[in-house]
């Protein structure tokens, strides 16, 4: 087993990611920031706009504010107990060394998927989740994967059509 943060076979296929994004609609975003310019916020806004039920989990903001007009929960167990729908995907925007605790909570609440965001790599967490029957995606972004499969790469500044990958040539706008 590799060390925390070391990349190896991440054990997922594009087909599996597509299946996850079409089968499940309730996503607890652990580490979702109230700062609109934070990458987790970009992902949450995008996923919300595409019909996902985003459940904010952030112990610092819990009980103090809303994110995306929704209550913020201190942890996954609280979110699962109080949210109106079962949490299916646990999307982790926390450091790799916290992933094992997130996997344990995801298992405890009956989630179907442990999704570790870009740069979040922890083989122990992945193995723990897989042994409990969860699908695991590691070192990938839900927003980017959704956009890749469903044509939303233009959202929030990606693939704007202004530059090509060839010598910086400009393309006409749509």
C-alpha positions as CSV (number, residue, x, y, z in Angstrom):
1,X,0.0,0.0,0.0
2,X,1.4,3.4,-0.9
3,X,1.9,6.3,1.5
4,X,-0.7,9.1,1.9
5,X,-0.4,11.5,-1.0
6,X,1.5,9.0,-3.3
7,X,-0.3,8.3,-6.5
8,X,-0.9,4.8,-7.7
9,X,-3.6,2.9,-9.5
10,X,-6.6,4.8,-8.4
11,X,-9.0,2.0,-9.4
12,X,-11.6,3.8,-11.4
13,X,-12.7,4.1,-15.0
14,X,-14.6,6.8,-16.9
15,X,-17.5,4.4,-17.1
16,X,-17.7,4.0,-13.3
17,X,-17.5,7.8,-12.8
18,X,-20.3,8.3,-15.4
19,X,-22.4,5.6,-13.6
20,X,-21.9,7.3,-10.3
21,X,-22.8,10.8,-11.6
22,X,-26.0,9.5,-13.2
23,X,-27.1,7.1,-10.5
24,X,-26.7,9.3,-7.4
25,X,-28.0,12.9,-6.8
26,X,-27.3,13.7,-3.1
27,X,-23.7,14.8,-2.4
28,X,-22.4,15.7,1.0
29,X,-19.5,18.1,0.3
30,X,-17.1,17.8,3.2
31,X,-15.0,20.9,3.5
32,X,-17.3,23.1,1.4
33,X,-16.2,26.6,1.9
34,X,-18.4,29.7,2.4
35,X,-15.8,31.6,0.4
36,X,-17.3,31.9,-3.1
37,X,-13.8,31.9,-4.7
38,X,-12.7,28.6,-3.2
39,X,-12.7,25.6,-5.6
40,X,-15.2,23.7,-3.4
41,X,-17.6,26.6,-3.9
42,X,-17.2,26.5,-7.7
43,X,-17.9,22.8,-7.7
44,X,-20.9,23.2,-5.4
45,X,-22.5,26.0,-7.4
46,X,-22.0,23.9,-10.6
47,X,-23.4,20.7,-9.1
48,X,-26.4,22.6,-7.6
49,X,-27.1,24.2,-11.0
50,X,-27.1,20.7,-12.6
51,X,-29.7,19.3,-10.2
52,X,-27.6,17.7,-7.5
53,X,-28.7,18.0,-3.9
54,X,-25.6,19.5,-2.3
55,X,-25.3,19.0,1.5
56,X,-22.6,21.4,3.0
57,X,-20.4,19.8,5.7
58,X,-18.0,22.2,7.4
59,X,-17.4,22.2,11.2
60,X,-16.2,25.8,11.2
61,X,-19.4,27.1,9.6
62,X,-21.9,24.7,11.1
63,X,-24.7,26.4,12.8
64,X,-23.3,29.9,12.0
65,X,-24.3,30.4,8.4
66,X,-25.8,28.8,5.3
67,X,-23.9,27.8,2.2
68,X,-25.9,27.9,-1.0
69,X,-29.0,28.7,1.1
70,X,-28.6,25.4,2.9
71,X,-27.8,24.6,6.5
72,X,-24.2,23.6,7.2
73,X,-23.5,20.4,9.2
74,X,-20.6,19.8,11.5
75,X,-19.9,16.3,10.2
76,X,-21.4,13.5,8.0
77,X,-23.3,11.8,10.9
78,X,-25.1,15.1,11.7
79,X,-25.8,15.7,8.0
80,X,-27.2,12.2,7.5
81,X,-29.4,12.4,10.6
82,X,-30.9,15.8,9.7
83,X,-30.9,16.0,5.9
84,X,-34.2,15.1,4.3
85,X,-32.7,12.6,1.8
86,X,-30.0,9.9,2.3
87,X,-26.5,11.0,1.4
88,X,-25.2,9.0,-1.5
89,X,-21.9,10.6,-2.4
90,X,-19.4,11.9,0.1
91,X,-17.2,14.4,-1.7
92,X,-14.1,15.2,0.3
93,X,-12.4,18.6,0.0
94,X,-10.1,17.9,3.0
95,X,-6.4,17.0,3.3
96,X,-5.4,13.4,2.4
97,X,-4.5,12.5,6.0
98,X,-8.2,13.1,6.9
99,X,-9.6,10.8,4.3
100,X,-9.6,7.7,6.5
101,X,-11.9,9.4,9.0
102,X,-14.2,10.5,6.1
103,X,-14.3,7.0,4.8
104,X,-15.3,5.7,8.2
105,X,-18.1,8.2,8.5
106,X,-19.2,7.5,4.9
107,X,-19.5,3.8,5.8
108,X,-21.4,4.6,9.0
109,X,-24.0,6.7,7.3
110,X,-24.6,4.2,4.5
111,X,-23.2,6.3,1.6
112,X,-22.7,4.6,-1.7
113,X,-19.6,6.5,-2.9
114,X,-16.5,8.0,-1.4
115,X,-15.2,10.7,-3.8
116,X,-11.8,12.2,-2.9
117,X,-11.2,15.5,-4.7
118,X,-8.2,16.5,-6.8
119,X,-5.0,16.0,-4.8
120,X,-6.8,14.0,-2.1
121,X,-5.1,10.6,-2.3
122,X,-5.3,8.0,0.5
123,X,-5.1,4.2,-0.3
124,X,-6.1,3.2,3.2
125,X,-9.3,5.2,3.0
126,X,-10.0,3.8,-0.5
127,X,-9.4,0.2,0.7
128,X,-11.6,0.7,3.8
129,X,-14.4,2.1,1.7
130,X,-14.2,-0.5,-1.0
131,X,-14.2,-3.3,1.7
132,X,-17.4,-1.9,3.0
133,X,-19.0,-1.9,-0.5
134,X,-18.6,1.7,-1.5
135,X,-17.5,2.9,-4.9
136,X,-14.3,5.0,-4.7
137,X,-13.1,7.8,-6.9
138,X,-9.8,9.4,-5.9
139,X,-7.9,12.5,-7.2
140,X,-10.8,13.6,-9.4
141,X,-13.3,16.6,-9.3
142,X,-17.0,15.9,-9.5
143,X,-17.6,19.2,-11.3
144,X,-14.9,18.5,-13.9
145,X,-16.0,14.9,-14.4
146,X,-19.7,15.9,-14.8
147,X,-18.7,18.7,-17.2
148,X,-16.6,16.2,-19.2
149,X,-19.5,13.8,-19.6
150,X,-22.4,16.2,-20.0
151,X,-20.9,19.1,-21.9
152,X,-20.5,21.7,-19.1
153,X,-16.9,22.5,-19.5
154,X,-17.8,26.1,-20.5
155,X,-19.2,26.7,-17.0
156,X,-17.1,29.0,-14.8
157,X,-14.4,29.8,-17.3
158,X,-13.3,26.4,-18.6
159,X,-13.2,25.7,-22.3
160,X,-14.4,29.2,-23.3
161,X,-13.5,28.7,-26.9
162,X,-11.2,31.7,-27.0
163,X,-7.9,29.9,-27.2
164,X,-6.9,26.6,-28.8
165,X,-4.2,24.3,-27.7
166,X,-2.2,25.1,-30.9
167,X,0.1,28.1,-30.7
168,X,-2.4,30.3,-28.8
169,X,-4.6,30.9,-31.9
170,X,-7.8,32.7,-31.2
171,X,-11.1,31.1,-32.3
172,X,-14.3,33.1,-33.2
173,X,-16.8,33.2,-30.3
174,X,-20.1,31.2,-30.7
